[in-house]
Amino acid sequence: MKKILFVLALSTILSACGEGQLKVQDQNVSDFQVQDVNATKFKEVIEQGEGIILDVRTSEEVYSKGYIQDASLLDYYDEDFREKISLMSKDKDIYLYCASGGRSIEVVKMMEELGFKRVYHLNNGLMDWENAGFTLVKDALAKDDKIEELSLDEFEAMLVADKPILIDFHTVWCAPCRKMAPIIDKVEEDLKDMAIIRRIDLDKSKEVGKAYSIQGVPVFVIFKDGKEVWRHNGIISEEELKVQLNNI
């Protein structure tokens, strides 16, 4: 009888620990790491890291409550939400939050399936952030009048030009894309006599993205005589872009 009771007790202990062990094993296999952190730690890793802040609340919540500075803003309830987060760089750290933590937990699961490497998840969402006394940005996002929607035929017709063409594959919700917009505008102004520069909305130009295997945003591609001659994923300096265009 004592032996039976011991076996049952051991079984209960292993069952209680099994879920945590399974998560660790799964993370090792998939190379996925997630850390649940409080607002203080969340702010610290943002300031010390070079990852992407992701806000998955609705646009109404974002504009009424505000958002963390430099966050990418992507509504969890969008029907193409999964497709959109697939465009984010999977090798970058992701700093993820929502209003109270519920939606962002579901996004963590999705990100593991999609092949992201590491996520810092804000426990209790912006509730914890505000309770800690940290600030939010409450100004409206600037409208981008230069971002274009093109069909594949329109895009390929545009490539037939006597100058190199720099394409900025971009989305309106992506914070790194928004950071790059004024840099691209400056390059366009400075090199207007030698190159054509266009900003393409990848959310609305899906056929183009698929045809040219655009896997994330921002992505910068230079075409010459209708053919791709250079590509870069992610943030890049004004100087490097000019070097590449001058070398074509």
TORKOL-4160 file (C-alpha; in steps of 0.2 Angstrom, whole numbers, padded with zeros to 4 digits, m for minus):
248
<pt num="1" X="0000" Y="0000" Z="0000"/>
<pt num="2" X="0014" Y="0012" Z="0004"/>
<pt num="3" X="0022" Y="0008" Z="m0012"/>
<pt num="4" X="0006" Y="0012" Z="m0022"/>
<pt num="5" X="0004" Y="0028" Z="m0012"/>
<pt num="6" X="0022" Y="0033" Z="m0016"/>
<pt num="7" X="0019" Y="0030" Z="m0035"/>
<pt num="8" X="0003" Y="0040" Z="m0035"/>
<pt num="9" X="0012" Y="0055" Z="m0026"/>
<pt num="10" X="0026" Y="0054" Z="m0038"/>
<pt num="11" X="0014" Y="0054" Z="m0053"/>
<pt num="12" X="0005" Y="0069" Z="m0046"/>
<pt num="13" X="0021" Y="0079" Z="m0044"/>
<pt num="14" X="0027" Y="0075" Z="m0061"/>
<pt num="15" X="0010" Y="0080" Z="m0068"/>
<pt num="16" X="0011" Y="0097" Z="m0060"/>
<pt num="17" X="0028" Y="0100" Z="m0067"/>
<pt num="18" X="0025" Y="0092" Z="m0084"/>
<pt num="19" X="0018" Y="0108" Z="m0092"/>
<pt num="20" X="0033" Y="0119" Z="m0088"/>
<pt num="21" X="0045" Y="0105" Z="m0093"/>
<pt num="22" X="0036" Y="0103" Z="m0110"/>
<pt num="23" X="0037" Y="0122" Z="m0113"/>
<pt num="24" X="0056" Y="0122" Z="m0111"/>
<pt num="25" X="0058" Y="0107" Z="m0122"/>
<pt num="26" X="0048" Y="0114" Z="m0135"/>
<pt num="27" X="0057" Y="0131" Z="m0134"/>
<pt num="28" X="0074" Y="0121" Z="m0136"/>
<pt num="29" X="0067" Y="0112" Z="m0151"/>
<pt num="30" X="0060" Y="0127" Z="m0160"/>
<pt num="31" X="0074" Y="0139" Z="m0154"/>
<pt num="32" X="0060" Y="0151" Z="m0147"/>
<pt num="33" X="0061" Y="0160" Z="m0131"/>
<pt num="34" X="0048" Y="0171" Z="m0122"/>
<pt num="35" X="0050" Y="0181" Z="m0106"/>
<pt num="36" X="0035" Y="0187" Z="m0096"/>
<pt num="37" X="0041" Y="0204" Z="m0088"/>
<pt num="38" X="0034" Y="0218" Z="m0078"/>
<pt num="39" X="0034" Y="0236" Z="m0085"/>
<pt num="40" X="0050" Y="0241" Z="m0077"/>
<pt num="41" X="0059" Y="0226" Z="m0085"/>
<pt num="42" X="0050" Y="0229" Z="m0102"/>
<pt num="43" X="0056" Y="0247" Z="m0102"/>
<pt num="44" X="0073" Y="0242" Z="m0098"/>
<pt num="45" X="0075" Y="0229" Z="m0112"/>
<pt num="46" X="0067" Y="0241" Z="m0125"/>
<pt num="47" X="0080" Y="0255" Z="m0120"/>
<pt num="48" X="0095" Y="0243" Z="m0120"/>
<pt num="49" X="0090" Y="0232" Z="m0136"/>
<pt num="50" X="0087" Y="0235" Z="m0154"/>
<pt num="51" X="0071" Y="0225" Z="m0157"/>
<pt num="52" X="0054" Y="0229" Z="m0162"/>
<pt num="53" X="0040" Y="0236" Z="m0151"/>
<pt num="54" X="0023" Y="0228" Z="m0156"/>
<pt num="55" X="0006" Y="0235" Z="m0150"/>
<pt num="56" X="m0008" Y="0223" Z="m0154"/>
<pt num="57" X="m0023" Y="0234" Z="m0148"/>
<pt num="58" X="m0036" Y="0241" Z="m0160"/>
<pt num="59" X="m0034" Y="0258" Z="m0168"/>
<pt num="60" X="m0047" Y="0265" Z="m0157"/>
<pt num="61" X="m0038" Y="0260" Z="m0141"/>
<pt num="62" X="m0021" Y="0267" Z="m0148"/>
<pt num="63" X="m0028" Y="0284" Z="m0152"/>
<pt num="64" X="m0039" Y="0286" Z="m0136"/>
<pt num="65" X="m0026" Y="0279" Z="m0124"/>
<pt num="66" X="m0009" Y="0282" Z="m0133"/>
<pt num="67" X="0005" Y="0270" Z="m0137"/>
<pt num="68" X="0023" Y="0266" Z="m0132"/>
<pt num="69" X="0035" Y="0277" Z="m0141"/>
<pt num="70" X="0041" Y="0269" Z="m0158"/>
<pt num="71" X="0029" Y="0255" Z="m0157"/>
<pt num="72" X="0023" Y="0246" Z="m0173"/>
<pt num="73" X="0004" Y="0246" Z="m0172"/>
<pt num="74" X="m0006" Y="0231" Z="m0178"/>
<pt num="75" X="m0024" Y="0226" Z="m0173"/>
<pt num="76" X="m0025" Y="0208" Z="m0167"/>
<pt num="77" X="m0043" Y="0208" Z="m0174"/>
<pt num="78" X="m0038" Y="0212" Z="m0192"/>
<pt num="79" X="m0042" Y="0197" Z="m0203"/>
<pt num="80" X="m0025" Y="0197" Z="m0210"/>
<pt num="81" X="m0016" Y="0199" Z="m0193"/>
<pt num="82" X="m0006" Y="0183" Z="m0195"/>
<pt num="83" X="0000" Y="0188" Z="m0212"/>
<pt num="84" X="0005" Y="0205" Z="m0207"/>
<pt num="85" X="0016" Y="0199" Z="m0192"/>
<pt num="86" X="0024" Y="0187" Z="m0204"/>
<pt num="87" X="0032" Y="0202" Z="m0212"/>
<pt num="88" X="0041" Y="0207" Z="m0196"/>
<pt num="89" X="0059" Y="0202" Z="m0194"/>
<pt num="90" X="0059" Y="0186" Z="m0185"/>
<pt num="91" X="0077" Y="0187" Z="m0180"/>
<pt num="92" X="0074" Y="0203" Z="m0170"/>
<pt num="93" X="0068" Y="0204" Z="m0152"/>
<pt num="94" X="0050" Y="0208" Z="m0151"/>
<pt num="95" X="0043" Y="0218" Z="m0136"/>
<pt num="96" X="0025" Y="0214" Z="m0136"/>
<pt num="97" X="0010" Y="0221" Z="m0127"/>
<pt num="98" X="m0009" Y="0224" Z="m0128"/>
<pt num="99" X="m0021" Y="0232" Z="m0115"/>
<pt num="100" X="m0020" Y="0219" Z="m0101"/>
<pt num="101" X="m0011" Y="0204" Z="m0108"/>
<pt num="102" X="m0024" Y="0193" Z="m0115"/>
<pt num="103" X="m0022" Y="0196" Z="m0133"/>
<pt num="104" X="m0004" Y="0197" Z="m0133"/>
<pt num="105" X="m0003" Y="0180" Z="m0125"/>
<pt num="106" X="m0012" Y="0173" Z="m0140"/>
<pt num="107" X="0001" Y="0182" Z="m0151"/>
<pt num="108" X="0015" Y="0174" Z="m0142"/>
<pt num="109" X="0009" Y="0157" Z="m0147"/>
<pt num="110" X="0007" Y="0163" Z="m0165"/>
<pt num="111" X="0024" Y="0170" Z="m0166"/>
<pt num="112" X="0032" Y="0153" Z="m0160"/>
<pt num="113" X="0022" Y="0145" Z="m0174"/>
<pt num="114" X="0029" Y="0158" Z="m0187"/>
<pt num="115" X="0047" Y="0155" Z="m0182"/>
<pt num="116" X="0051" Y="0171" Z="m0171"/>
<pt num="117" X="0066" Y="0169" Z="m0160"/>
<pt num="118" X="0063" Y="0179" Z="m0144"/>
<pt num="119" X="0048" Y="0189" Z="m0137"/>
<pt num="120" X="0048" Y="0200" Z="m0121"/>
<pt num="121" X="0029" Y="0199" Z="m0116"/>
<pt num="122" X="0023" Y="0213" Z="m0105"/>
<pt num="123" X="0013" Y="0205" Z="m0091"/>
<pt num="124" X="m0004" Y="0214" Z="m0088"/>
<pt num="125" X="m0001" Y="0225" Z="m0104"/>
<pt num="126" X="m0002" Y="0244" Z="m0103"/>
<pt num="127" X="m0011" Y="0243" Z="m0086"/>
<pt num="128" X="0006" Y="0238" Z="m0078"/>
<pt num="129" X="0015" Y="0251" Z="m0089"/>
<pt num="130" X="0003" Y="0266" Z="m0083"/>
<pt num="131" X="0003" Y="0260" Z="m0065"/>
<pt num="132" X="0022" Y="0261" Z="m0066"/>
<pt num="133" X="0020" Y="0279" Z="m0071"/>
<pt num="134" X="0028" Y="0277" Z="m0088"/>
<pt num="135" X="0022" Y="0289" Z="m0102"/>
<pt num="136" X="0013" Y="0285" Z="m0118"/>
<pt num="137" X="0013" Y="0294" Z="m0135"/>
<pt num="138" X="m0004" Y="0302" Z="m0139"/>
<pt num="139" X="m0001" Y="0311" Z="m0155"/>
<pt num="140" X="m0009" Y="0305" Z="m0171"/>
<pt num="141" X="0002" Y="0296" Z="m0183"/>
<pt num="142" X="0008" Y="0307" Z="m0198"/>
<pt num="143" X="m0001" Y="0302" Z="m0214"/>
<pt num="144" X="0011" Y="0296" Z="m0228"/>
<pt num="145" X="0006" Y="0303" Z="m0244"/>
<pt num="146" X="0020" Y="0295" Z="m0254"/>
<pt num="147" X="0015" Y="0277" Z="m0250"/>
<pt num="148" X="0008" Y="0268" Z="m0266"/>
<pt num="149" X="m0003" Y="0253" Z="m0270"/>
<pt num="150" X="0002" Y="0245" Z="m0286"/>
<pt num="151" X="m0003" Y="0229" Z="m0296"/>
<pt num="152" X="0010" Y="0218" Z="m0302"/>
<pt num="153" X="0008" Y="0224" Z="m0320"/>
<pt num="154" X="0009" Y="0242" Z="m0314"/>
<pt num="155" X="0025" Y="0238" Z="m0304"/>
<pt num="156" X="0034" Y="0229" Z="m0318"/>
<pt num="157" X="0029" Y="0243" Z="m0330"/>
<pt num="158" X="0037" Y="0256" Z="m0318"/>
<pt num="159" X="0053" Y="0246" Z="m0318"/>
<pt num="160" X="0056" Y="0250" Z="m0337"/>
<pt num="161" X="0066" Y="0266" Z="m0334"/>
<pt num="162" X="0083" Y="0273" Z="m0339"/>
<pt num="163" X="0088" Y="0276" Z="m0321"/>
<pt num="164" X="0091" Y="0265" Z="m0306"/>
<pt num="165" X="0075" Y="0263" Z="m0296"/>
<pt num="166" X="0075" Y="0261" Z="m0277"/>
<pt num="167" X="0059" Y="0253" Z="m0270"/>
<pt num="168" X="0055" Y="0255" Z="m0252"/>
<pt num="169" X="0043" Y="0240" Z="m0247"/>
<pt num="170" X="0034" Y="0248" Z="m0233"/>
<pt num="171" X="0018" Y="0247" Z="m0222"/>
<pt num="172" X="0009" Y="0260" Z="m0212"/>
<pt num="173" X="0009" Y="0251" Z="m0196"/>
<pt num="174" X="0027" Y="0247" Z="m0196"/>
<pt num="175" X="0038" Y="0258" Z="m0184"/>
<pt num="176" X="0054" Y="0254" Z="m0193"/>
<pt num="177" X="0046" Y="0259" Z="m0209"/>
<pt num="178" X="0040" Y="0275" Z="m0202"/>
<pt num="179" X="0057" Y="0279" Z="m0196"/>
<pt num="180" X="0064" Y="0276" Z="m0213"/>
<pt num="181" X="0052" Y="0287" Z="m0222"/>
<pt num="182" X="0060" Y="0304" Z="m0220"/>
<pt num="183" X="0077" Y="0296" Z="m0224"/>
<pt num="184" X="0070" Y="0289" Z="m0240"/>
<pt num="185" X="0063" Y="0306" Z="m0244"/>
<pt num="186" X="0080" Y="0314" Z="m0241"/>
<pt num="187" X="0088" Y="0302" Z="m0253"/>
<pt num="188" X="0075" Y="0305" Z="m0266"/>
<pt num="189" X="0078" Y="0324" Z="m0265"/>
<pt num="190" X="0097" Y="0323" Z="m0266"/>
<pt num="191" X="0098" Y="0310" Z="m0280"/>
<pt num="192" X="0082" Y="0315" Z="m0290"/>
<pt num="193" X="0093" Y="0318" Z="m0306"/>
<pt num="194" X="0101" Y="0300" Z="m0306"/>
<pt num="195" X="0088" Y="0288" Z="m0298"/>
<pt num="196" X="0069" Y="0285" Z="m0296"/>
<pt num="197" X="0063" Y="0281" Z="m0278"/>
<pt num="198" X="0046" Y="0274" Z="m0274"/>
<pt num="199" X="0037" Y="0268" Z="m0258"/>
<pt num="200" X="0026" Y="0253" Z="m0260"/>
<pt num="201" X="0012" Y="0248" Z="m0248"/>
<pt num="202" X="0015" Y="0230" Z="m0246"/>
<pt num="203" X="m0001" Y="0227" Z="m0237"/>
<pt num="204" X="m0010" Y="0233" Z="m0252"/>
<pt num="205" X="0002" Y="0227" Z="m0265"/>
<pt num="206" X="0002" Y="0209" Z="m0260"/>
<pt num="207" X="0004" Y="0202" Z="m0278"/>
<pt num="208" X="0020" Y="0212" Z="m0280"/>
<pt num="209" X="0026" Y="0206" Z="m0263"/>
<pt num="210" X="0023" Y="0188" Z="m0268"/>
<pt num="211" X="0031" Y="0189" Z="m0285"/>
<pt num="212" X="0047" Y="0197" Z="m0278"/>
<pt num="213" X="0048" Y="0186" Z="m0262"/>
<pt num="214" X="0047" Y="0201" Z="m0250"/>
<pt num="215" X="0047" Y="0192" Z="m0233"/>
<pt num="216" X="0047" Y="0207" Z="m0221"/>
<pt num="217" X="0047" Y="0226" Z="m0219"/>
<pt num="218" X="0055" Y="0237" Z="m0222"/>
<pt num="219" X="0064" Y="0230" Z="m0237"/>
<pt num="220" X="0074" Y="0240" Z="m0250"/>
<pt num="221" X="0077" Y="0234" Z="m0267"/>
<pt num="222" X="0087" Y="0243" Z="m0282"/>
<pt num="223" X="0082" Y="0238" Z="m0299"/>
<pt num="224" X="0092" Y="0242" Z="m0315"/>
<pt num="225" X="0085" Y="0239" Z="m0333"/>
<pt num="226" X="0071" Y="0230" Z="m0325"/>
<pt num="227" X="0082" Y="0218" Z="m0315"/>
<pt num="228" X="0085" Y="0217" Z="m0296"/>
<pt num="229" X="0103" Y="0222" Z="m0292"/>
<pt num="230" X="0103" Y="0224" Z="m0273"/>
<pt num="231" X="0092" Y="0221" Z="m0258"/>
<pt num="232" X="0093" Y="0225" Z="m0240"/>
<pt num="233" X="0081" Y="0220" Z="m0226"/>
<pt num="234" X="0078" Y="0232" Z="m0211"/>
<pt num="235" X="0084" Y="0249" Z="m0206"/>
<pt num="236" X="0098" Y="0257" Z="m0216"/>
<pt num="237" X="0107" Y="0273" Z="m0216"/>
<pt num="238" X="0105" Y="0287" Z="m0228"/>
<pt num="239" X="0124" Y="0286" Z="m0233"/>
<pt num="240" X="0123" Y="0268" Z="m0236"/>
<pt num="241" X="0108" Y="0270" Z="m0248"/>
<pt num="242" X="0117" Y="0283" Z="m0257"/>
<pt num="243" X="0133" Y="0273" Z="m0259"/>
<pt num="244" X="0123" Y="0259" Z="m0266"/>
<pt num="245" X="0114" Y="0270" Z="m0279"/>
<pt num="246" X="0130" Y="0278" Z="m0284"/>
<pt num="247" X="0138" Y="0262" Z="m0287"/>
<pt num="248" X="0125" Y="0255" Z="m0299"/>
